[in-house]
Amino acid sequence: METFQEKLKEMRKIYSLTQRQVAEKLGISQPSYIRYENGTSEPTLENLVKLADLFDVSTDFLLGRKEY
């Protein structure tokens, strides 16, 4: 089972986005986003929803609760 961090990184690569681009779309700093991918920080609920919208997936998918 993939972790949140792995899914986040995978989706970012599928959409051909840099960490900086994702951070800008979320309205956060690049180091803050990098901490999401490293697993040293978790997004707020608001940013989790923004990530799901950005990657056109459900929050459940990002959190590993569903495979689709």
Sine and cosine of phi, psi and omega as CSV:
sin_phi,cos_phi,sin_psi,cos_psi,sin_omega,cos_omega
0.00,0.00,0.77,-0.64,0.01,-1.00
-0.96,0.27,0.57,-0.82,0.07,-1.00
-0.99,0.10,0.22,-0.98,0.06,-1.00
-0.81,0.58,-0.71,0.70,-0.04,-1.00
-0.87,0.49,-0.68,0.74,0.00,-1.00
-0.91,0.41,-0.67,0.74,0.01,-1.00
-0.90,0.43,-0.66,0.75,0.00,-1.00
-0.87,0.49,-0.74,0.67,0.00,-1.00
-0.90,0.43,-0.67,0.74,0.01,-1.00
-0.88,0.48,-0.72,0.69,-0.01,-1.00
-0.91,0.42,-0.64,0.77,0.03,-1.00
-0.87,0.49,-0.66,0.75,-0.01,-1.00
-0.94,0.33,-0.61,0.79,0.04,-1.00
-0.86,0.50,-0.63,0.78,0.00,-1.00
-1.00,0.05,0.08,1.00,0.04,-1.00
0.81,0.59,0.72,0.70,0.02,-1.00
-0.94,-0.33,0.53,-0.85,0.10,-0.99
-1.00,0.06,0.26,-0.97,0.07,-1.00
-0.87,0.49,-0.63,0.78,0.02,-1.00
-0.89,0.46,-0.68,0.73,-0.01,-1.00
-0.90,0.44,-0.67,0.74,0.02,-1.00
-0.90,0.43,-0.70,0.71,0.01,-1.00
-0.85,0.53,-0.69,0.73,0.02,-1.00
-0.89,0.46,-0.65,0.76,0.00,-1.00
-0.92,0.39,-0.49,0.87,0.03,-1.00
-1.00,0.09,-0.30,0.95,-0.05,-1.00
0.98,0.21,0.52,0.85,0.04,-1.00
-0.81,-0.59,0.15,-0.99,0.02,-1.00
-0.97,0.23,0.40,-0.92,0.04,-1.00
-0.87,0.49,-0.70,0.71,0.04,-1.00
-0.86,0.52,-0.56,0.83,0.05,-1.00
-0.90,0.43,-0.68,0.73,0.02,-1.00
-0.91,0.41,-0.66,0.75,0.01,-1.00
-0.85,0.53,-0.60,0.80,0.04,-1.00
-0.90,0.43,-0.53,0.85,0.09,-1.00
-0.88,0.47,-0.74,0.67,-0.03,-1.00
-0.93,0.36,-0.48,0.88,0.02,-1.00
-0.99,0.12,-0.24,0.97,-0.01,-1.00
0.99,0.14,0.24,0.97,0.00,-1.00
-1.00,-0.06,-0.09,1.00,0.03,-1.00
-0.47,-0.88,0.43,-0.90,0.04,-1.00
-0.89,-0.46,0.56,-0.83,0.00,-1.00
-0.95,0.32,0.41,-0.91,0.15,-0.99
-0.92,0.39,0.25,-0.97,0.05,-1.00
-0.85,0.52,-0.66,0.75,0.02,-1.00
-0.86,0.50,-0.71,0.71,-0.01,-1.00
-0.95,0.30,-0.51,0.86,0.08,-1.00
-0.89,0.46,-0.68,0.73,0.04,-1.00
-0.91,0.42,-0.67,0.74,0.04,-1.00
-0.87,0.48,-0.65,0.76,0.03,-1.00
-0.90,0.44,-0.70,0.72,0.03,-1.00
-0.88,0.48,-0.68,0.73,0.04,-1.00
-0.91,0.42,-0.68,0.73,0.00,-1.00
-0.86,0.51,-0.68,0.73,-0.06,-1.00
-1.00,-0.08,0.08,1.00,0.04,-1.00
0.81,0.58,0.72,0.69,0.06,-1.00
-0.73,-0.69,0.15,-0.99,0.05,-1.00
-1.00,0.07,0.35,-0.94,0.10,-0.99
-0.90,0.43,-0.57,0.82,0.05,-1.00
-0.85,0.52,-0.67,0.74,0.02,-1.00
-0.87,0.49,-0.75,0.66,-0.02,-1.00
-0.88,0.48,-0.55,0.83,-0.03,-1.00
-1.00,0.07,0.01,1.00,0.07,-1.00
0.99,0.12,0.31,0.95,-0.03,-1.00
-1.00,0.02,-0.38,0.93,0.03,-1.00
-0.66,-0.75,0.46,-0.89,0.02,-1.00
-1.00,0.01,-0.09,1.00,-0.01,-1.00
-0.59,-0.81,0.00,0.00,0.00,0.00
